[in-house]
C-alpha cells in the first residue's frame, strides 16, 4: 500500500473511513491526509508514527482521539475535535503557524488535555477555536504549552491554561490575538502575551530594569490624581518588587533601547535591534468602563485608575485592555463626553518620533505618512481627550475587537471621499530626510469653521512641531467648510533647530478645488507660491 490516508487500498476493509468508523493505526511511520477525512474514534498506537494533515486539508474526529504512541501533526491543515482527548501514553499533537485546531461538539464535562509536541515550532498553532456547547465543558493545555500565532476564538467552554498558553508576536502580521469572547466562554489561568516592537545584558538588581551607562528613567505612566482629578506623569521606579504589577487598563511610556544581546551599561552602539516584549497574567474579558471614579471590569472596580476630571479638555492615557486590535470609531460611539480623536506617539515619525492623531468623525489621521488608523493595536497605549466635560466615560467591549489579521498591518486606508489637504514638516539630517510632523484638513459643509467636535487638538513634540492655528487654538486635524475665495488657513511651526534645513510638503492629491486656486503665503519672506493640484508641493526653508 501507500502512505496516503485517502487511498482506500490501505484500509481493511478497502473503503475510506467516515464519521461512523473507528480508526486504529498500529503500524507505519508516516501517513498523510491529502483530502478531507473523518472518523468516529481515532487511535494512534505506533512508535515513530506521524499522521500529517497536508496543507489545505482537514480531519474531523467525532468522538475520542486516543494518542497512545505517535504524533498527530496538524501541519498546515485543520483538525476538528468534536469529542474527547485521551493521552494514555507518549502521543502528542503537533502544529505550526499555519495550523488550525477547532474543539467543537455538544458534549459537556472534561474534554481532556491538549499535549503538544515539544521543541521548535511543534507547539505552535495558527488559529485555535473552542466552541464546545455542553455543560461545564473544558479543555486543558498540557505542560509542553500552546503558542497561538493567529486568532484565538472562544465561543463556548472553558480553556484551562495551566500557565502554558502564549500569544506569540514575532512580526506585525504574526501576532496572536483573541477574538470577541462569548458569554458562554472563559479562560482560567495565566497567559503570556508578546508584543513585537521592531534583547544577555546587565540587570540592575535594585530596580529590575536593564542597566545603562546613564541610569536615566525609561518607563513612565500618566496617572490621574485621586484627589484633584488631574493628570500627572510619574516614573515607574522598579519592576522586580512584590507590588510591581502591570495593569491591562494602564498605558506606559517606555524607552526601548534594543534587546539584551547588547549590554547597554557598556555599549550603546547596538541599540536599534528588534524586540519582543512579554507579560504574563490573567486575560481580561468582557466589557471595560472607565470614568472619573475608576475602571470597572470583570465585576470589580479599580479606583486608582480613572479618567481626567480636573480639565474639561484634559487628556487621559489608556491602555488597550485586550490582546486584539480594537476599533476606535465604534468605541467613540459607545462612550460619552469624549473628543472624536485619539492620540498616539508614533516612534516611526522623524528622528525621535512624534504624536499622531486619528479622528473618528473625519476618518483620517493627522499625517498620511503614518500607519495610525482607526484600529488601536494590541499592547498599544493611547490618549483620549475630554470634550468640554469633566465627566468623561470610555466604554470598550468585546464587540469592539477587530481581530482580522489585515488590521495588524502597516497599511493605512481611508474610506472617506472628503476633500482633504495634508501638510508635512520634513528635515534633512546629513544625507537623510525625515518626516518630523504632520497635519490634515478635511472639508465639508457639515463642518464648522469655529473650533468644534470634528477638530483634534495638538500634542506638542519635544522639537519640530507643525500645527493648524485656528483662532489661537493649535490643531493636528481640522474639519472646515468647503473653501471660499476669502478663506485663509494658518499653519504654525515651532521648536525648530537653528540652521536646520526643512521642507513644508503640501499634498493636494485628494483636494477638490471648488474652482479656487490655493496659494502658499510665506509670512517671513512675504512671498507667494501657487500650489498645483493632484500632487505634492515641496517648499524648502532654513531656520536662521
N, C-alpha and C positions, 0 to 999 in steps of 0.2 A: 504494500500500500504506500500511500504518500503521507506527508505530514500535515495535510490540509483537513481541518475540521469539516469543511464544506464538500468533501469528497465522500459520497455515500459508500464507496467501496472500502472505506476504512472502518466502517461500523459493523457491529454484529447485533441484529441483522443489518443487511446492506441498505439501510434507509437513513436519511438525516434525522437526528433527534429534533423534537419540537418541544413546546412548552408543557406537554404532558409526560415527557420521558425523563427517567432518571439516568444520569450520565456518570459513569465511573471510569477514570483513566488511571490504570495501574502500571502502564509501561510507556516507554518512549521518553525522549528528552526535549523535543521541540515540535510543537503543534501550533499551527496558525489558523486564525479565523479570518477568512478573506471575503466574507459576505455576512449579512445579518444572520445571527444564530440565536438559539434559545434552548432552554431545558427547564425541567421542573426542579430537580435536585442536581447538584454538581459536586463530585468528589474528586479531588486530586490526591493521588497516593503513589507517587513515583519519584524517588530521589533524582535530583537534577532536572526534573521536568519543568519546562517553561511553556505555558499556554498563552499565546500572544494574540491580542486583538489588533489586527493590522489597521493602519490609519484609515479613518473614514468609515469603519465598520463597527458593529455592535454585538454585544452579548447580553441577553436578558435571562436571569435566573429567577424563576417564580417562587421557589421555596427556599431551600437551605443550600448554602455554599459551605463545604467542608474541605479545609486545606490541611490535610494531614502531612503531606510532603509535596514540595514543588512550589512554583510561583505562578500566580495568575497575573499576567502582565497586560495592563490596560493599554500601554503604549500610546499611540495616537488615536485610539478608538474610544468607544463609550461602553461602560459597564452599568447595567441597571439591576439592582438587587431588590426584589420585592418580598424577600423572606428574611431569614436569619443568617448569621455568620457563625460557623463553628471552627475555631482554630484549635484542633486537638493535637497538633504536632508542630513541626517547624515550618509549615507552609505559610506563605505571605502573599500580599498583593504588591504589585509594583506599578509605578506610574511615570509620568513625565509632564513637562509644561503644556503638552497638547492633549493630555488625558482628560476624560470626563467621567465622573462617578455620580450616579444617582441612586439614593436609597429611597425607594418608593414603597408601595403596598399599603395594606389596610390593617395588618395585624398589630396588636399592641405589645407592650412589655419590652423586655431587653432584646435588642436586635443582635448584640454581640460586640466583639472588639475588632476594630479595623487595624490589623497588624500589617504595616508596610515593610517592604524590604529595606534594610539599612544600606547606607553608602551612596555617595554621589547624589544623583537626582532621582533615585529609585523611590523615595518617599514623596516626590512632587506630584501635584495634581493641578491641571489647568483649571477646571471648574468642578465644584462639589455642590451637590444638592441633597438636602434632607427633606423628604416630603412623605413621611410615614404618618398616616392619619389615625392609627389605632391608639387606644387608651394607654397613657404612660409609656409610649414608645420612646426608646432611647438607644443611642449607639455611642460607643466609647472609642476614643483614639488610643491606640497602643503606644508602648514606650519608645518605639522607633520613630514616632512623630508623623505628622502630616503637614506638608508645606503646600499651601494654596497660592498659585501664581496668577489666577484669573479671578472669577467671581464665585463667591460662596453664597448659595441661596438657601435660606432656612424658612421653609413653608410650614411644616408641621413636625413635631417631635423635639426631643432634647438631645443636644450634642454635648457629651461629656468630654472635655478636652484633656483632663488629667495634666494640664500644663504642657501638652505636647503638640499644640496647634500653632503654626506660624503663618502669617500673611506675608509672603515674600515680596520684596520690591527690589528688583535687580536692574530695572530701567524704567522709563516712563510708561511704556505700554505693558510691560511685565510687572504689574503691581497688583497684589491681591487685595480685593475689596469685598465688602459684604453688602448684598442687595437688601432692599427693604425687608425687615423681619416681620413675619406674620404674627398675629396674636397667639396662634397655637404652637409657636416655636420658641426655643430659648437655648442659651449657651451656658453651661456650667463649667467653671474652671478658668484658669489663666490662659491668655493668648499673647503671643509675641507678635508685635506689629512692626514692620520695617518701613522706612521711607527713604527711597533713593534720592540723594541730593546732587549729585553732579555727574584711623586707618592705620613693632610694639613700641611706643614712646613712653616717656616718664610720666607717671601719675602722681599728682600732688596728694599725699596721704591725708592731709588735713582737710581737703575740700572735695576730693574725688574727681576734679577736673584734670585735664591734661596740663602738665606743667609747661609754662612758656618762659622765655627769657625776660619778658616784661612783668608777668604776673597780673596783667590787667583783667578786669572782669569781662566775661564773654557771654553771659546769659542774663537776660532781664525779662520782667513782665510788667505790663501796665495794670496795676491793681486799683480798685475803687475803694477809697477810704470809707469804712463803715459808719463813721460819724458825720463827715462832711459831704459824702457822696461824690467827691471829686476824684479824678483820675490822677495817678502819680506813678512815675517809673521807679521800679525798685529792682535791685540786683538780686540774683539767686546766688547765695554765698557758698553752697555746697550741694553735692549730690549723693553723698555716702553716709549721711546721718539717718537716725531712726525715723525721723518725720519727713525726710526728703522724698515726697511722693509727687509724681506728675499728675496733673488733673486733665481729664479729657475736655473739660469746659474752658480751660485757660489757654491762651496763646503765649508763646515765649519767643523773645527775640534773641537769636543765637548767632554768634560768630563761629562759623565752622572753618577751622584752619587746616583742612586737609585730613588725611587718615593717619592711623597710628603706625604706618610703615615709616613715617618720618617723625623723629624726635624733635618737637618744637622748642624744647628747652635749650638745644644747641644748634639748631639749623632751621631756618625758615624758607630755604630755597624751594623745597618740595611741597609747599603748602597746597597748591592748586591741584588736588587729586580727588578722584571720585569717592563718595562717601555714602554708606547706608546707615541710617540711624535706626536703633532698635529700642522698643519699650515693651514691657511685659506687664499685663494686668488683666482685669476683667473687661469684657466687651460691653459697651453701653448700647442698649436697645430701647426702643420706644421713644415717645415724644420728649423733647427738652424745651423748657421755657425759661428764658432769662428775663428778669425785671429788676427794679431798683431795690428789691428786698433780698434777692438771692437767685439761685438757679434750681429748678425743680426737675427731677428725672428719677425714674425707677422707684417712685413712691416716696422719695425723700427730698429735702431742700437743703442746699448748702448756702448759708447766709454770708459766707466770706467772699463769694464770687457773685458779683452783681453788675448792673449797668449804671452808667453815669447819671446821677440825679442832681448834680450841682450846676450844670450848664445846659441851657435849653438847646444849644448847638454843639454840645460836647461830644467827645469821642469815647468809645469803649473798644477794647481789644479782646477778641473772642477766638477760641479755637474750634475748628470743625470737630464736633464730638464723635463723628462716625468714621470708620475706616473705608470711606467711599466718597466720591465726588458728590456734592450737593448743589442744587440749582437755586442760585440767589434770587432769580426772578419769581419763583414760587414762594420762597421763604419770605421775601418782602411783602407779598400779598397776604401772607398769613400772620404778619406781625403788625405792630401799631406804633405810631408816633416816631417812625424812623425815616431818615433820608432814603431816597431811591437807590443810593450808591453804596458800594462797599469799597474799601481801600486796602491795597496790599503793597508791601515792599518787594519790588521785582529786582533780584540781585543781578539779572542779566542786562539791566539797563546801564549804559555808560560805563565808567571805570570803577565805580563803587556802589552801583545800584541806585534806584530811585523809586518813589511811590507812584503807583498806577491806580487809576480809578475805573470801576465798571459801573455804568448807570443802567438800571433795570427799565427805566421809562423810555430811554432812547436806544437801548440795546447796543451800546457801543462802549469801548474803553477810551481812556484819555490819550492813548498813544498806540497807533496802529502797528508799531514795530514790536509791541509786547504781546505775549501769548495769553495775557489775562483776559478771561471771558466770564460768562455767567456761571461757570462751574467752579466752585471753590473746591480745591483739591484735598484729598485725604492727607492729614498731617499738616494742613496749612492754617496759619493764623491770619486774621483779617480784622480791619477796623470797621465799625459802624458809627453813624453819627445821628444824634437826636435831631428831630425835625421840629424845632421851636417848641419843645416839650421837655419837662423834667420827669415824665412818666413813660419812658420807652418800654416796649415789650418786644422781645425777639423769640419767635417760635420756630423750632427746627424739628421736623417729623420724619418718620421712616419713608413716607411717600415723597419726600423732597430729595431722596437719593437719586443719583443718575449714574448707574454702575456700568453703562456701556463703555467698553474699552476705548472707544473713539474719544470719550470725554477726558481721557488721560493724556492725549497727545498735545503737542505744542502748536497745533494749527488753530488760529482764530478765524472764525467765520461769523459774519453778521447776516441776519435775515431781514433787516430793515431796508426799506427803499428810500429813507430820508435823504435829503440833500445834506452833504457833510463837508466840512473842512478839517484838515489835520495840520497841526503845527509841531515841528520837532526842532529841538536845540541840540546840535552836534558840536563836538570839539575835537580838533586834531591834536593828538599827542604823539610826537615822533612821526612815524610813517603811518600810524593807525588813526582812524576816525571813529569816535564813539558817540552813540546816541545818549545824551545826558538827561533829557526830559521831554515831555510831550503833552499837548492839549488837544481837545476835539470840540467842534461845534456842530450841532445838528439844527436844521431849520425846518420849521413847520408853523403854520398859523394857529395851531392848537397850543403853542408855547407862549410864554410871556417874556417880554424884554426886560422886565424887572427881575431881581433875584427871586427865584421861586423853586418849586419842588423838583422840576426837571434838571436843575443845575446841581453840580457837585463841587464841594469846596476843594481847596488845595492844601495838601500836607507838604510843608516845605522840606526839601532835601538839605543835607549839610552844606552842599555847594551846587552851583549851576542849576538855577531854577528858571522855569518858564511858566507863566500863568496868564489867564484871561482876566483882565481888570474890568470888572463890571461895577461901575459906580463905586469904586473903592473896595469892593469885595473880590478877593482872588479866587478864581475857579480853575479846576482841572478839566471839567466838562461843562459846556453851556448849551442850553436849549433856547433858541431865538426864533422870532417870527421870520417869515420869508423876507429876504433883504429888500430894502427900498433904496432909492437914489441917495438919500441923505444919511444912510447908516454908517456908523463908524464902530469898529471893533478894536479895542485897546489891548495890546499884548505887552506884558512886562517881563523883563529878565532881570535877575539879581543874583548876588553872591557868585559872580563870575571871576575867573582868575585873571589878574592883571597881566597883560601881554599875551593872553590866550587867543588862539585862532579858532573862531567859532563860525558856525553857519546856522542860519534860520531856514528851515525847509518848510515850504507851504505846499500841501498836497490837495489839489483840486480835482482829482480823478472822479470823485463822487459828488461834485458840486454842481447844482443846477443854477445857472446864472440869472434866470428870470429876466433876460435881456440886459443885464447890467455887466459892467466891466470892473472887477476888483483891482485895486491899486494898493501897493505897499508904500506907506509913508514912513521914512526913517526920520524921527524927530531930532536925532543927534546931528545928522548931516544935512537935514532938510532936503532930501532927495526922494523922488518917487520912482517906483518900479511897477510896470504893468505885469499882472500875474496871468499867464496864459492858462487856458482851460485844459482839462484831461491830462494833466502832467504834474510833475513836481517842479517847483521853482526853488533854486538854491541861492540864498542871499548871504554872502560871506561878510564877516566883520571882525575887527580886532579890538580887544578891550585895552584902553590906554589909562 
